[in-house]
Amino acid sequence: MISRRRTSSVSIGAVRLGASDPVVVQSMTKVPTTDVARCVRQVQRLVRAGCGLVRIAVPRRADTIAFGQIVQKVRVPLIADVHFSADRAVEAIEAGAAKVRLNPGNIKKQEDIFRIIDAAKMHRVAARIGVNEASIRDLKKAPVPPEQRTALMLDEMRSYVRLFESRGFDQIVLSAKSTDALRTIEVNRAIAETFDYPIHLGLTHAGLPGDASIPSAVALGTLLAEGIGDTIRVSAAGDPVVETEIAKGILIALGLRERTGPELIVCPTCGRTEINVVKLAKRVEKALRSITKPCRVAVMGCIVNGPGEAEDADVAVCAAREKAALYLHGRKIAVVPEAQIVPRLLEAIGQL
């Protein structure tokens, strides 16, 4: 079991963030905010996929007006993503945002920050102080060496947090993002040692889904395994539902989220296999799409790892030439011909 880092508790609408609450998956809409109907549909898809929070960009006045309409049409707490403009932040708060995301790299005037804080306090809205490495580096006229960037992000975070605390505001979530996995790990460790506020984890510009999953799993998985992180987003180009699926997979792998359907374990195959394991596994995967029961299913191709996986899995197939042994909770229950493997496997799952 992972021991979560102790934090304060922050309310974002009906969702609570902190060490005593589950790690929350969030994502961001990727259609124009002013297209209210499309935005609402995407929010609803994200909720069905497992998002507990959804962020929406509000760069213009028209977007904060649309944001207010979207808030009325969905049940999930919405986060207003604000850059450069204190006006947009206040408008979003008044429109019903459950949280505003502020970037210390581009909202710098103290009077603007205080105006946002006062509005957030009045409406009981949380704030995420989101330090972005690229935005912070842009503030410096000279290039910032990589080894100095963590300290720079932490300094910007400290100065912003002081302003919020000086105003008596503690409904704060912190985040520091980079495109670099190791630097993301480093800066979030430093934040966890310095503050006790909940932390949002993510990488910026992680890439296409296939490219985003590995660095995200490395950075977010490392931090979560150390107990750091209370909400996460996997940033990937394209459909945001894919982001949610990758994020959920990371949490499930760490035991921080319960699986809601089958888990398929497949033999990597080698020269010992006497059956097309990949073809069989794809048939099993397709058949499992109709199963909602949480269970672990193993498809193995030889006697080396097969028996061990059969003991660990709820249901297992250990395949040989034109036949397979079927296991239920580690006990062999049948030897079936190849054509009957998938139907008999589904029957066995029905007995769980």
N, C-alpha and C positions, 0 to 999 in steps of 0.2 A: 504494500500500500504506500502511496506517495503521501508524504507529510506536507501539507500546504503551508506556505509562508503566512504568518499572522498579518492580518491587515485590518484597517477600519472597514466599515460597511457603507456602501453607497447605494442609494435607491435611484433606479432609472425607470420611472413609471412603476409598473408592478414587478419589475425585475430587480433583484438585489445582487450586487457584486461584492465579493469578499471571500475570505478564507473559509467561512462557514457555509458558503453557498456553492452550487455546482459551477464549473467553468462554463461560460456562456459563449456560444458561437454567434458571430455576427458577420454580415456581409454588407454590400453597398449596391444600390440600384445603378444600372448602367444605361438607362434611357433618359431622354430629356425630362427634367422635373416638371416642366410646364405641360407635358403630355400626361395629364393626371391619370387617365384610364390605363395607359400602358404601365405607368409607374405603380399604380395600385396592383395590377396583375402581377408584376414582378415581385413586389413585396409579398403578396400572398403565396407565390411559388416558393419564395425563400423561407417563409414560415413553415410551409408544408415540408420543406426539405430539412428543417431542424434549426433554423435561425431563431435566436431569442431576442436579437436586436438588429435593426436595419438602419443603415446610414444613407442619407440623401444629400446630394450637393445642392447648395443654394447660392450660386454666384451672383444672381441679380434679384432685383425687387420682384420681378415676375415669378421667380422661383420660390421666394418665401410666401407669396400669395398662393401659389399652387401647393406648396408644402402644407399650408393650413387646410386645404381641401383634402389632401391625402391623409392627414392625421384623422380626419373625421370618417374615413372609409376603411381603416384598418384597425386591428386590435393589438398589434405589436408596438412596443415603444419605438419611436423614431428618433434618430440622431441627426441633427442638422450639421452638415460639414461646411464649416465657415473658413474662408481665407480672405485676408486683406481688409474686410469691412466690418466694423463694429455695428453698423446699421443693420447689416444682414443678420448678425447674431441676435440682436435685440428683436428684430422682426420675427425671426424663427422661434425665439422663446415665447413671444406673445402669440404666435400661431399654434403653439401646442407641442413644441419639441420637448422630449423627455430628457435630452442631453444635447449640448452643443460641443462640437469639436473645434478647438482653437489651436492655431499654429503660432508658437512664439516667434517663428521666423518671419511672419508677415503681419502680425498685429502687435505693434510695439508701443504705441502711445499709452502712457499710464492712465490718462483720463478716459480713453476708449476701453481699456481693460476694466477699469472700475465701473464704467457704465454697464458693461456686460455682466459683471459680477452682481451688481445691484439688481439688475433685471432677473438674473437667475435665482437670486435669493428670494425675490418677491414671488416668483412663480414656482418655487421649489423644483428647479431644474438643475440637473447635474452638469458638470463640465469636464471634458477630457482635454488635458494639456498634452497636445500631440507634437512632440519634437520630431521633425523630419530632417535627416542628415543633409539632404540636398538643399533644403531651405536655409538651414543654419549656415552652411558653407557659403551660400550666396551673399551672406551679410559681410563676409570678409573680402577685402580687396585682393589680398594675396592668397594663393592656393594653401589649403590646410592639409598638412601631411596626415596620412591615415592614422598614425599613432597618436595624433592629438584630437581626433574627432570625437572620441568617447568623452573626453574631458570637456570639450566644447558643448556637446549636447547636454551633459549633466549640469554645466554652469547655467545654460539657458533655462533648463528645467527648474533649478533652484531659484533663479530670479523671478520666474513666473509664479512659482508656488508661494513665494514670500508675499507677493502682491495679493494673492487670493486669501492667504492666512491673515494678512494685515486687515482684511475687510471682514474677517470672521466667517469665511466660507470654507467648508470642509467636505462638501460633496464633490470630491475630485477623483478623477481617474487619470493615471499617467500612462504615457506611451512614448517610446523612442524607437524610430524605425530607420533601417538602412537597407540598401540592396545587398549588403555583405552579411552572410550568415554569422560569421564569427564576431563581427563588430556588434551585431544585434544581440548576441548572447552576452558579450562583454558589457554593453551599456545597460542592459536590463538587469544584470547582476548588480551593477553599481547603483541603479535606481532602487532595487530591492533592499540594498544595505542602507540607503540614505533616507528613504521615506517608508511610511506604513500605509500609504494609500493603495487601493487596488490598481493592478497593472493590466493594460491591454497589450497583447502581443501580436506582432505581424512583421512581415518584410515588405518593403516597397518594391514595386515593379518586379515581381518575382518571375514574370514571363508567361508563356503559354501554359495551359494546365499541365502538360507533360513535363515541362521544365520547372514549373513552380512547385510541384509536389515534393521534390527531393530537398531543395534548400529550405522550404518551409517546415518539412518534417524534421530536418536536422536542427534548425534554430529553435522552433517552437517546442519540439519534442524534448530537446535538451533542457530548456528552461522549465517546462512543465514538470519534467522528471525531478527537478530540483525544488519543486513546490512553488515556482514563480509563475504568475499569470492567472488572471481571473476571468478574462474574456479574450478570445482570439479571432483573428481574421486571416485567412489565406488569400493573398492578392494574386489573382490570375486573370489574364486577358480572356474576354469572352463571357459566356453565360455564368452569372454569379452563383447559380445553383451548384455548379461544379466546385466553386470555392468552398461552399458549405459541405459538400460531400468529402472533400479532402480534409477539411478541418475536423469533421466528425470522426473520420478515420484515424486521425492523430490521437484524438481523445480516447477513442475506443481501444487503440493499441496500448495506451498507458493505463487503462482501467479507470479513466476519469469520466467515462460515459458508458452507459449500458448499451449493448448491441440490441437493435430492434428487429433484426432478421437474421438469416443464416450467415455464418462465416465459412468460407470455402478455403480449405487447405489443399494444395496440389503439389504432388511430387515434381521436382524440377526435371526429372527424367535423366537417364544415363544409358550406357550400353547394356544394362541388365534388364531393361524393360522389354516385354514381349507383346505389348499392346500399345496402341496409339493413345497415350495418357492425355495429351493435350486435346485431342478430339473428344475423348470421353469427358474430360473436365468441362469442356464447352457445352456438351449436352447436359451435364449436371447443372452447370451454372444457369442455363436457360430454364431448366425445370424448377430451380429454386426461386425464380422470380415471383412465383405465385405463393411462396411460403413467407409468412410473417412471423412465425415462431422463432425466437432466438435459439440457435443451435450451432454446433460446430460440426462441419462435414468435411471429411478427408477423402481425397482420391489419390491413391498411391499405386505405384507401378512395380514394386518388387518387395522382397521379404526383408530388406535391410532396415528401412525406416517404416515400412508398412505396419508391422505389429505395434510398434511404439506409438505411432500416430493413431492407430485404432484404439489404443487404451485412453489416449487424451481426448479423442473426438467423441461426440455423442453418437454419430453414425459414421462408419468408414467403409470404403471400398478398397480392397487390396487386389488389384487386377493382375491376371496372368494371361497366357495365350487363350483367347476365346472364352474366358470365364473370369469370375472374380469371387473372392470371399467377402461376405458382407458381415459387418460387426455392428453391434448395438451396445453402447456403453462398455466397449472393450471385450465383449463376448461374441464369439463367432456364432451367427445364427443361421447362415446358409452359404452354399456355394451355388452361384447362378450362372447361366450362360450369358454371353456378352449382350445379346439382344434384350435380356431381362434386367440388366444392371440398374438402369434409371428407374423403371417402374417399381422394382423391389426396394430401391433406396428410398423412394417417396413413401412407400408403405411403412418402412422402418421409422422414418421421421414422424409419421402419423402416430406411432406408438410411444413417442417421447412424452 
